[in-house]
Amino acid sequence: MRALVTSRTDHWQFFRMELAGGNPFARIFHFCLVSVCLWLMPVSACAQALLDVPSGQRVSFIDKILASQGSMGEVLRFRFLAPQIAREGGDIDFARAELDMLFLCENYALPLASEGDETPVQIVISLSDRLVEFGTSDPSATQYFEAYRPDGGKCEWEGL
């Protein structure tokens, strides 16, 4: 009597044999499986990148830039996309965005900054309503910047 126990390996070997043998069902199944995986990957990546902040808007992390500020030490910049700060169509003003930047500094940037070898002397948080290449100007973009000094697990506002 033959055992009915099979392993995942047995199923995948069967599938590979069917695919290699030209079984049209196996080819269609493979195409659908790959298509669904490719479609779901960006969705799950975007869902992980969205951060909830006090104003209620959802921002997404763009990048982190480490720069030297001469003898003063390192400055760590965290840039976020925040479409709701747009001049046209946005509903988050600077006063609300300012609280979001402090929140992002203390709850997102500071923990990441402390993972490095050296704590930066300054953390700069920037919000932009659209992607703008670092170091360039876009007059149509709304951008907010705040500078903070890490101090015992808190971000102390330094003003720019």
LOFI-402349 format. One record per residue: residue in three letters; y, x, z of N, C-alpha, C in turn. Coordinates in Angstrom, 1 decimal. Layout:
BEGIN
NODE/type/n_v/n_u/n_w/ca_v/ca_u/ca_w/c_v/c_u/c_w
NODE/ALA/Y/X/Z/Y/X/Z/Y/X/Z;
...
This chain:
BEGIN
NODE/type/n_v/n_u/n_w/ca_v/ca_u/ca_w/c_v/c_u/c_w
NODE/MET/-1.2/0.8/0.0/0.0/0.0/0.0/1.2/0.9/0.0;
NODE/ARG/2.2/0.5/-0.8/3.4/1.3/-1.0/4.5/0.9/0.0;
NODE/ALA/5.2/1.8/0.6/6.3/1.5/1.6/7.5/0.9/0.8;
NODE/LEU/8.2/0.0/1.4/9.3/-0.6/0.8/10.6/0.0/1.2;
NODE/VAL/10.5/1.1/2.0/11.7/1.8/2.4/12.2/2.7/1.3;
NODE/THR/13.5/2.6/1.0/14.1/3.5/0.0/15.3/4.1/0.6;
NODE/SER/15.7/5.1/0.0/17.0/5.8/0.5/18.1/5.6/-0.5;
NODE/ARG/19.3/5.9/-0.1/20.4/5.9/-1.1/20.1/6.8/-2.2;
NODE/THR/19.5/8.0/-2.0/19.2/8.9/-3.0/18.3/8.3/-4.1;
NODE/ASP/17.3/7.5/-3.7/16.5/6.8/-4.6/17.3/5.9/-5.5;
NODE/HIS/18.2/5.2/-5.0/19.0/4.3/-5.8/19.9/5.0/-6.7;
NODE/TRP/20.6/6.1/-6.3/21.4/6.9/-7.2/20.6/7.6/-8.2;
NODE/GLN/19.4/8.1/-7.9/18.6/8.7/-9.0/18.2/7.6/-10.0;
NODE/PHE/17.9/6.4/-9.6/17.6/5.4/-10.6/18.8/5.1/-11.4;
NODE/PHE/20.0/5.0/-10.8/21.2/4.7/-11.5/21.5/5.8/-12.6;
NODE/ARG/21.4/7.0/-12.2/21.6/8.2/-13.1/20.6/8.1/-14.2;
NODE/MET/19.4/7.8/-14.0/18.4/7.7/-15.1/18.7/6.6/-16.0;
NODE/GLU/19.2/5.4/-15.5/19.5/4.3/-16.3/20.8/4.7/-17.2;
NODE/LEU/21.8/5.3/-16.5/23.0/5.7/-17.2/22.7/6.7/-18.3;
NODE/ALA/21.8/7.7/-18.0/21.4/8.7/-19.0/20.6/8.1/-20.1;
NODE/GLY/19.8/7.1/-19.8/19.0/6.5/-20.8/19.7/5.5/-21.7;
NODE/GLY/21.0/5.3/-21.5/21.8/4.5/-22.4/21.7/3.0/-22.0;
NODE/ASN/21.3/2.6/-20.8/21.3/1.2/-20.4/22.7/0.7/-20.4;
NODE/PRO/23.0/-0.3/-21.3/24.4/-0.8/-21.4/24.9/-1.4/-20.0;
NODE/PHE/24.0/-2.0/-19.3/24.4/-2.6/-18.0/24.9/-1.4/-17.0;
NODE/ALA/24.1/-0.3/-17.0/24.5/0.8/-16.2/25.8/1.4/-16.6;
NODE/ARG/26.1/1.5/-17.9/27.4/2.0/-18.4/28.5/1.1/-18.0;
NODE/ILE/28.3/-0.2/-18.2/29.4/-1.1/-17.8/29.7/-1.1/-16.3;
NODE/PHE/28.6/-1.1/-15.5/28.7/-1.0/-14.0/29.5/0.3/-13.6;
NODE/HIS/29.1/1.4/-14.3/29.8/2.7/-14.0/31.3/2.6/-14.3;
NODE/PHE/31.6/2.1/-15.5/33.0/1.9/-15.9/33.8/1.1/-14.9;
NODE/CYS/33.2/-0.1/-14.5/33.9/-0.9/-13.5/34.0/-0.3/-12.1;
NODE/LEU/33.0/0.4/-11.7/33.0/1.1/-10.4/34.1/2.2/-10.4;
NODE/VAL/34.2/3.0/-11.4/35.2/4.0/-11.5/36.6/3.4/-11.6;
NODE/SER/36.8/2.3/-12.4/38.1/1.7/-12.5/38.6/1.1/-11.2;
NODE/VAL/37.7/0.5/-10.5/38.1/-0.1/-9.2/38.5/1.0/-8.2;
NODE/CYS/37.7/2.1/-8.2/38.0/3.3/-7.3/39.4/3.8/-7.7;
NODE/LEU/39.7/4.0/-9.0/41.0/4.6/-9.4/42.1/3.6/-9.0;
NODE/TRP/41.9/2.3/-9.1/42.9/1.4/-8.8/43.2/1.3/-7.3;
NODE/LEU/42.2/1.4/-6.5/42.3/1.3/-5.1/42.9/2.6/-4.5;
NODE/MET/42.7/3.8/-5.0/43.2/5.0/-4.4/44.7/5.0/-4.3;
NODE/PRO/45.5/4.8/-5.3/46.9/4.8/-5.1/47.4/3.7/-4.1;
NODE/VAL/46.7/2.6/-4.1/47.1/1.5/-3.1/46.9/2.0/-1.7;
NODE/SER/45.8/2.6/-1.4/45.5/3.0/0.0/46.4/4.2/0.3;
NODE/ALA/46.7/5.1/-0.6/47.6/6.2/-0.3/49.0/5.7/0.0;
NODE/CYS/49.5/4.7/-0.8/50.8/4.1/-0.5/50.9/3.4/0.8;
NODE/ALA/49.8/2.7/1.1/49.8/2.0/2.4/49.9/2.9/3.6;
NODE/GLN/49.3/4.1/3.5/49.3/5.0/4.6/50.7/5.7/4.7;
NODE/ALA/51.4/5.8/3.5/52.7/6.4/3.5/53.8/5.6/4.1;
NODE/LEU/53.7/4.3/4.1/54.7/3.4/4.6/54.8/3.5/6.1;
NODE/LEU/56.1/3.6/6.6/56.3/3.7/8.0/57.2/2.6/8.5;
NODE/ASP/56.9/1.9/9.5/57.7/0.9/10.1/58.8/1.5/11.0;
NODE/VAL/60.0/1.1/10.9/61.1/1.6/11.7/61.8/0.5/12.4;
NODE/PRO/62.7/0.8/13.4/63.3/-0.3/14.2/64.1/-1.4/13.4;
NODE/SER/64.7/-1.0/12.3/65.5/-2.0/11.5/64.6/-3.1/10.9;
NODE/GLY/63.3/-2.8/10.8/62.4/-3.7/10.1/62.0/-3.3/8.7;
NODE/GLN/62.8/-2.3/8.2/62.5/-1.9/6.8/61.2/-1.0/6.9;
NODE/ARG/60.6/-0.8/5.8/59.5/0.1/5.7/59.9/1.3/4.8;
NODE/VAL/59.8/2.5/5.3/60.2/3.7/4.6/59.0/4.5/4.3;
NODE/SER/59.1/5.3/3.3/58.0/6.2/2.9/58.5/7.7/2.9;
NODE/PHE/57.6/8.5/3.4/57.8/9.9/3.4/57.9/10.5/2.0;
NODE/ILE/58.9/11.3/1.7/59.0/12.0/0.4/58.6/13.4/0.6;
NODE/ASP/59.2/14.2/1.4/58.8/15.6/1.6/59.4/16.2/2.8;
NODE/LYS/58.9/17.4/3.1/59.4/18.2/4.3/59.8/19.5/3.7;
NODE/ILE/61.0/20.0/4.1/61.6/21.2/3.5/62.0/22.1/4.7;
NODE/LEU/61.5/23.3/4.7/61.8/24.3/5.7/62.8/25.3/5.1;
NODE/ALA/63.9/25.5/5.8/64.9/26.4/5.3/65.4/27.3/6.5;
NODE/SER/65.8/28.5/6.2/66.3/29.4/7.2/67.8/29.2/7.2;
NODE/GLN/68.4/29.2/8.4/69.8/29.0/8.6/70.4/30.3/9.2;
NODE/GLY/70.1/31.4/8.5/70.5/32.7/8.9/69.9/33.1/10.3;
NODE/SER/70.8/33.7/11.1/70.3/34.2/12.4/70.1/33.0/13.4;
NODE/MET/70.6/31.8/13.1/70.4/30.7/14.0/69.0/30.2/14.1;
NODE/GLY/68.2/30.4/13.0/66.8/29.9/13.1/66.5/29.0/11.9;
NODE/GLU/65.4/28.3/12.0/65.0/27.4/10.9/65.4/26.0/11.0;
NODE/VAL/65.7/25.4/9.9/66.1/24.0/9.8/64.9/23.3/9.0;
NODE/LEU/64.5/22.2/9.6/63.4/21.4/9.0/63.9/20.1/8.5;
NODE/ARG/63.8/19.9/7.2/64.4/18.6/6.7/63.2/17.7/6.3;
NODE/PHE/63.4/16.4/6.7/62.4/15.4/6.4/63.1/14.4/5.6;
NODE/ARG/62.6/14.1/4.4/63.3/13.2/3.5/62.4/11.9/3.3;
NODE/PHE/63.1/10.7/3.4/62.4/9.5/3.3/63.0/8.6/2.3;
NODE/LEU/62.2/7.8/1.7/62.7/6.8/0.7/62.8/5.5/1.5;
NODE/ALA/64.1/4.9/1.4/64.4/3.7/2.1/65.2/2.7/1.2;
NODE/PRO/64.5/2.0/0.3/65.2/1.2/-0.7/66.1/0.2/-0.1;
NODE/GLN/65.9/-0.3/1.1/66.8/-1.3/1.7/68.1/-0.8/2.1;
NODE/ILE/68.5/0.5/1.9/69.8/0.9/2.3/70.7/0.9/1.0;
NODE/ALA/70.2/0.5/-0.1/70.9/0.5/-1.4/72.2/-0.3/-1.2;
NODE/ARG/73.3/0.1/-1.9/74.6/-0.6/-1.9/74.4/-2.0/-2.5;
NODE/GLU/73.7/-2.0/-3.6/73.5/-3.3/-4.2/72.1/-3.8/-4.0;
NODE/GLY/72.0/-4.9/-3.3/70.7/-5.5/-3.0/70.1/-5.1/-1.7;
NODE/GLY/70.6/-4.1/-1.0/70.1/-3.6/0.2/70.6/-4.4/1.4;
NODE/ASP/69.9/-4.5/2.5/70.4/-5.3/3.6/70.4/-4.4/4.9;
NODE/ILE/70.3/-3.1/4.8/70.3/-2.2/6.0/71.6/-1.4/5.9;
NODE/ASP/72.5/-1.6/6.9/73.7/-0.8/6.9/73.5/0.5/7.6;
NODE/PHE/74.6/1.3/7.7/74.4/2.6/8.3/74.1/2.5/9.8;
NODE/ALA/74.7/1.6/10.5/74.4/1.5/11.9/73.0/1.2/12.2;
NODE/ARG/72.3/0.4/11.4/70.9/0.1/11.6/70.1/1.3/11.2;
NODE/ALA/70.5/1.9/10.0/69.7/3.1/9.5/69.8/4.3/10.5;
NODE/GLU/70.9/4.4/11.2/71.1/5.5/12.2/70.0/5.4/13.2;
NODE/LEU/69.7/4.2/13.7/68.6/4.1/14.7/67.3/4.4/14.1;
NODE/ASP/67.1/4.1/12.8/65.9/4.4/12.1/65.7/5.9/12.0;
NODE/MET/66.8/6.6/11.8/66.7/8.1/11.6/66.4/8.8/12.9;
NODE/LEU/66.9/8.3/14.0/66.6/8.8/15.4/65.1/8.5/15.7;
NODE/PHE/64.6/7.3/15.3/63.2/7.0/15.5/62.3/7.9/14.7;
NODE/LEU/62.7/8.1/13.4/61.9/9.0/12.6/61.9/10.4/13.1;
NODE/CYS/63.0/10.9/13.6/63.0/12.2/14.2/62.1/12.4/15.4;
NODE/GLU/62.2/11.4/16.3/61.4/11.5/17.5/59.9/11.2/17.4;
NODE/ASN/59.6/10.3/16.4/58.2/9.8/16.3/57.5/10.3/15.1;
NODE/TYR/58.2/10.9/14.2/57.5/11.4/13.0/57.7/12.9/12.9;
NODE/ALA/59.0/13.3/12.8/59.4/14.7/12.5/59.1/15.6/13.7;
NODE/LEU/59.4/15.3/14.9/59.3/16.1/16.0/57.8/16.5/16.3;
NODE/PRO/56.9/15.5/16.3/55.5/15.9/16.4/55.0/16.8/15.3;
NODE/LEU/55.4/16.6/14.1/55.0/17.5/13.0/55.6/18.9/13.2;
NODE/ALA/56.9/18.9/13.6/57.6/20.2/13.8/56.9/21.0/14.9;
NODE/SER/56.4/20.4/15.9/55.8/21.1/17.1/54.4/21.7/16.7;
NODE/GLU/53.8/21.2/15.6/52.6/21.8/15.1/52.7/23.2/14.6;
NODE/GLY/53.9/23.6/14.1/54.1/24.9/13.5/54.2/26.0/14.6;
NODE/ASP/54.3/27.2/14.1/54.3/28.4/15.0/55.7/28.4/15.7;
NODE/GLU/56.7/28.0/15.1/58.0/28.1/15.7/58.8/26.8/15.6;
NODE/THR/59.4/26.4/16.7/60.1/25.1/16.7/61.4/25.3/16.0;
NODE/PRO/61.8/24.5/15.0/63.1/24.7/14.3/64.3/24.4/15.3;
NODE/VAL/65.4/25.0/15.0/66.6/24.8/15.8/67.3/23.5/15.4;
NODE/GLN/66.9/23.0/14.2/67.5/21.7/13.8/66.6/21.0/12.9;
NODE/ILE/66.6/19.6/13.1/65.8/18.7/12.2/66.8/17.8/11.6;
NODE/VAL/66.7/17.8/10.2/67.6/16.9/9.5/66.7/15.8/8.9;
NODE/ILE/67.2/14.5/9.2/66.5/13.4/8.6/67.4/12.8/7.5;
NODE/SER/66.8/12.5/6.4/67.6/11.9/5.3/66.9/10.7/4.8;
NODE/LEU/67.7/9.6/4.5/67.2/8.4/3.9/67.9/8.2/2.6;
NODE/SER/67.1/7.8/1.6/67.7/7.6/0.3/67.1/6.4/-0.3;
NODE/ASP/68.0/5.6/-1.0/67.5/4.4/-1.6/66.6/4.6/-2.9;
NODE/ARG/66.7/5.8/-3.4/65.9/6.2/-4.6/65.5/7.7/-4.5;
NODE/LEU/64.6/8.1/-5.3/64.2/9.5/-5.3/65.3/10.3/-6.0;
NODE/VAL/65.8/11.3/-5.2/66.8/12.2/-5.7/66.3/13.6/-5.5;
NODE/GLU/66.2/14.4/-6.5/65.7/15.8/-6.3/66.6/16.5/-5.3;
NODE/PHE/65.9/17.3/-4.4/66.6/18.0/-3.3/67.6/18.9/-3.9;
NODE/GLY/68.8/18.9/-3.4/69.9/19.8/-3.8/70.7/19.3/-4.9;
NODE/THR/70.4/18.1/-5.5/71.2/17.6/-6.5/71.9/16.4/-6.1;
NODE/SER/72.9/16.0/-6.8/73.8/14.8/-6.5/73.5/13.7/-7.5;
NODE/ASP/73.5/12.5/-6.9/73.3/11.3/-7.7/74.3/10.3/-7.2;
NODE/PRO/75.5/10.1/-7.8/76.5/9.2/-7.3/76.1/7.8/-7.1;
NODE/SER/75.1/7.4/-7.9/74.6/6.0/-7.8/73.6/5.8/-6.6;
NODE/ALA/73.2/6.8/-6.0/72.2/6.7/-4.9/73.0/6.6/-3.6;
NODE/THR/72.4/5.8/-2.7/72.8/5.7/-1.3/72.0/6.6/-0.5;
NODE/GLN/72.6/7.6/0.2/71.9/8.5/1.0/72.6/8.7/2.4;
NODE/TYR/71.8/8.7/3.4/72.2/8.9/4.8/71.5/10.2/5.4;
NODE/PHE/72.3/11.0/6.1/71.8/12.2/6.7/72.2/12.3/8.1;
NODE/GLU/71.3/12.7/9.0/71.6/13.0/10.4/70.9/14.3/10.8;
NODE/ALA/71.6/15.1/11.6/71.0/16.3/12.1/70.7/16.2/13.6;
NODE/TYR/69.6/16.7/14.1/69.2/16.6/15.5/68.7/18.0/16.0;
NODE/ARG/68.9/18.2/17.2/68.4/19.4/17.9/67.2/19.0/18.8;
NODE/PRO/66.0/19.6/18.5/64.9/19.3/19.3/65.1/19.7/20.8;
NODE/ASP/64.9/18.8/21.7/65.1/19.2/23.1/64.1/18.5/24.0;
NODE/GLY/63.1/19.2/24.3/62.1/18.6/25.3/61.4/17.3/24.8;
NODE/GLY/61.0/17.2/23.6/60.3/16.0/23.1/61.3/14.9/22.7;
NODE/LYS/62.6/15.2/22.7/63.6/14.3/22.2/64.4/14.9/21.1;
NODE/CYS/65.1/14.1/20.4/66.0/14.6/19.3/67.4/14.3/19.8;
NODE/GLU/68.2/15.3/19.9/69.6/15.2/20.3/70.5/15.2/19.1;
NODE/TRP/71.3/14.2/18.9/72.1/14.1/17.7/73.2/15.2/17.7;
NODE/GLU/73.3/15.9/16.5/74.3/16.9/16.4/75.4/16.5/15.4;
NODE/GLY/75.2/15.5/14.6/76.2/15.1/13.7/76.3/16.1/12.5;
NODE/LEU/76.6/15.5/11.4/76.8/16.4/10.2/78.2/16.3/9.7;
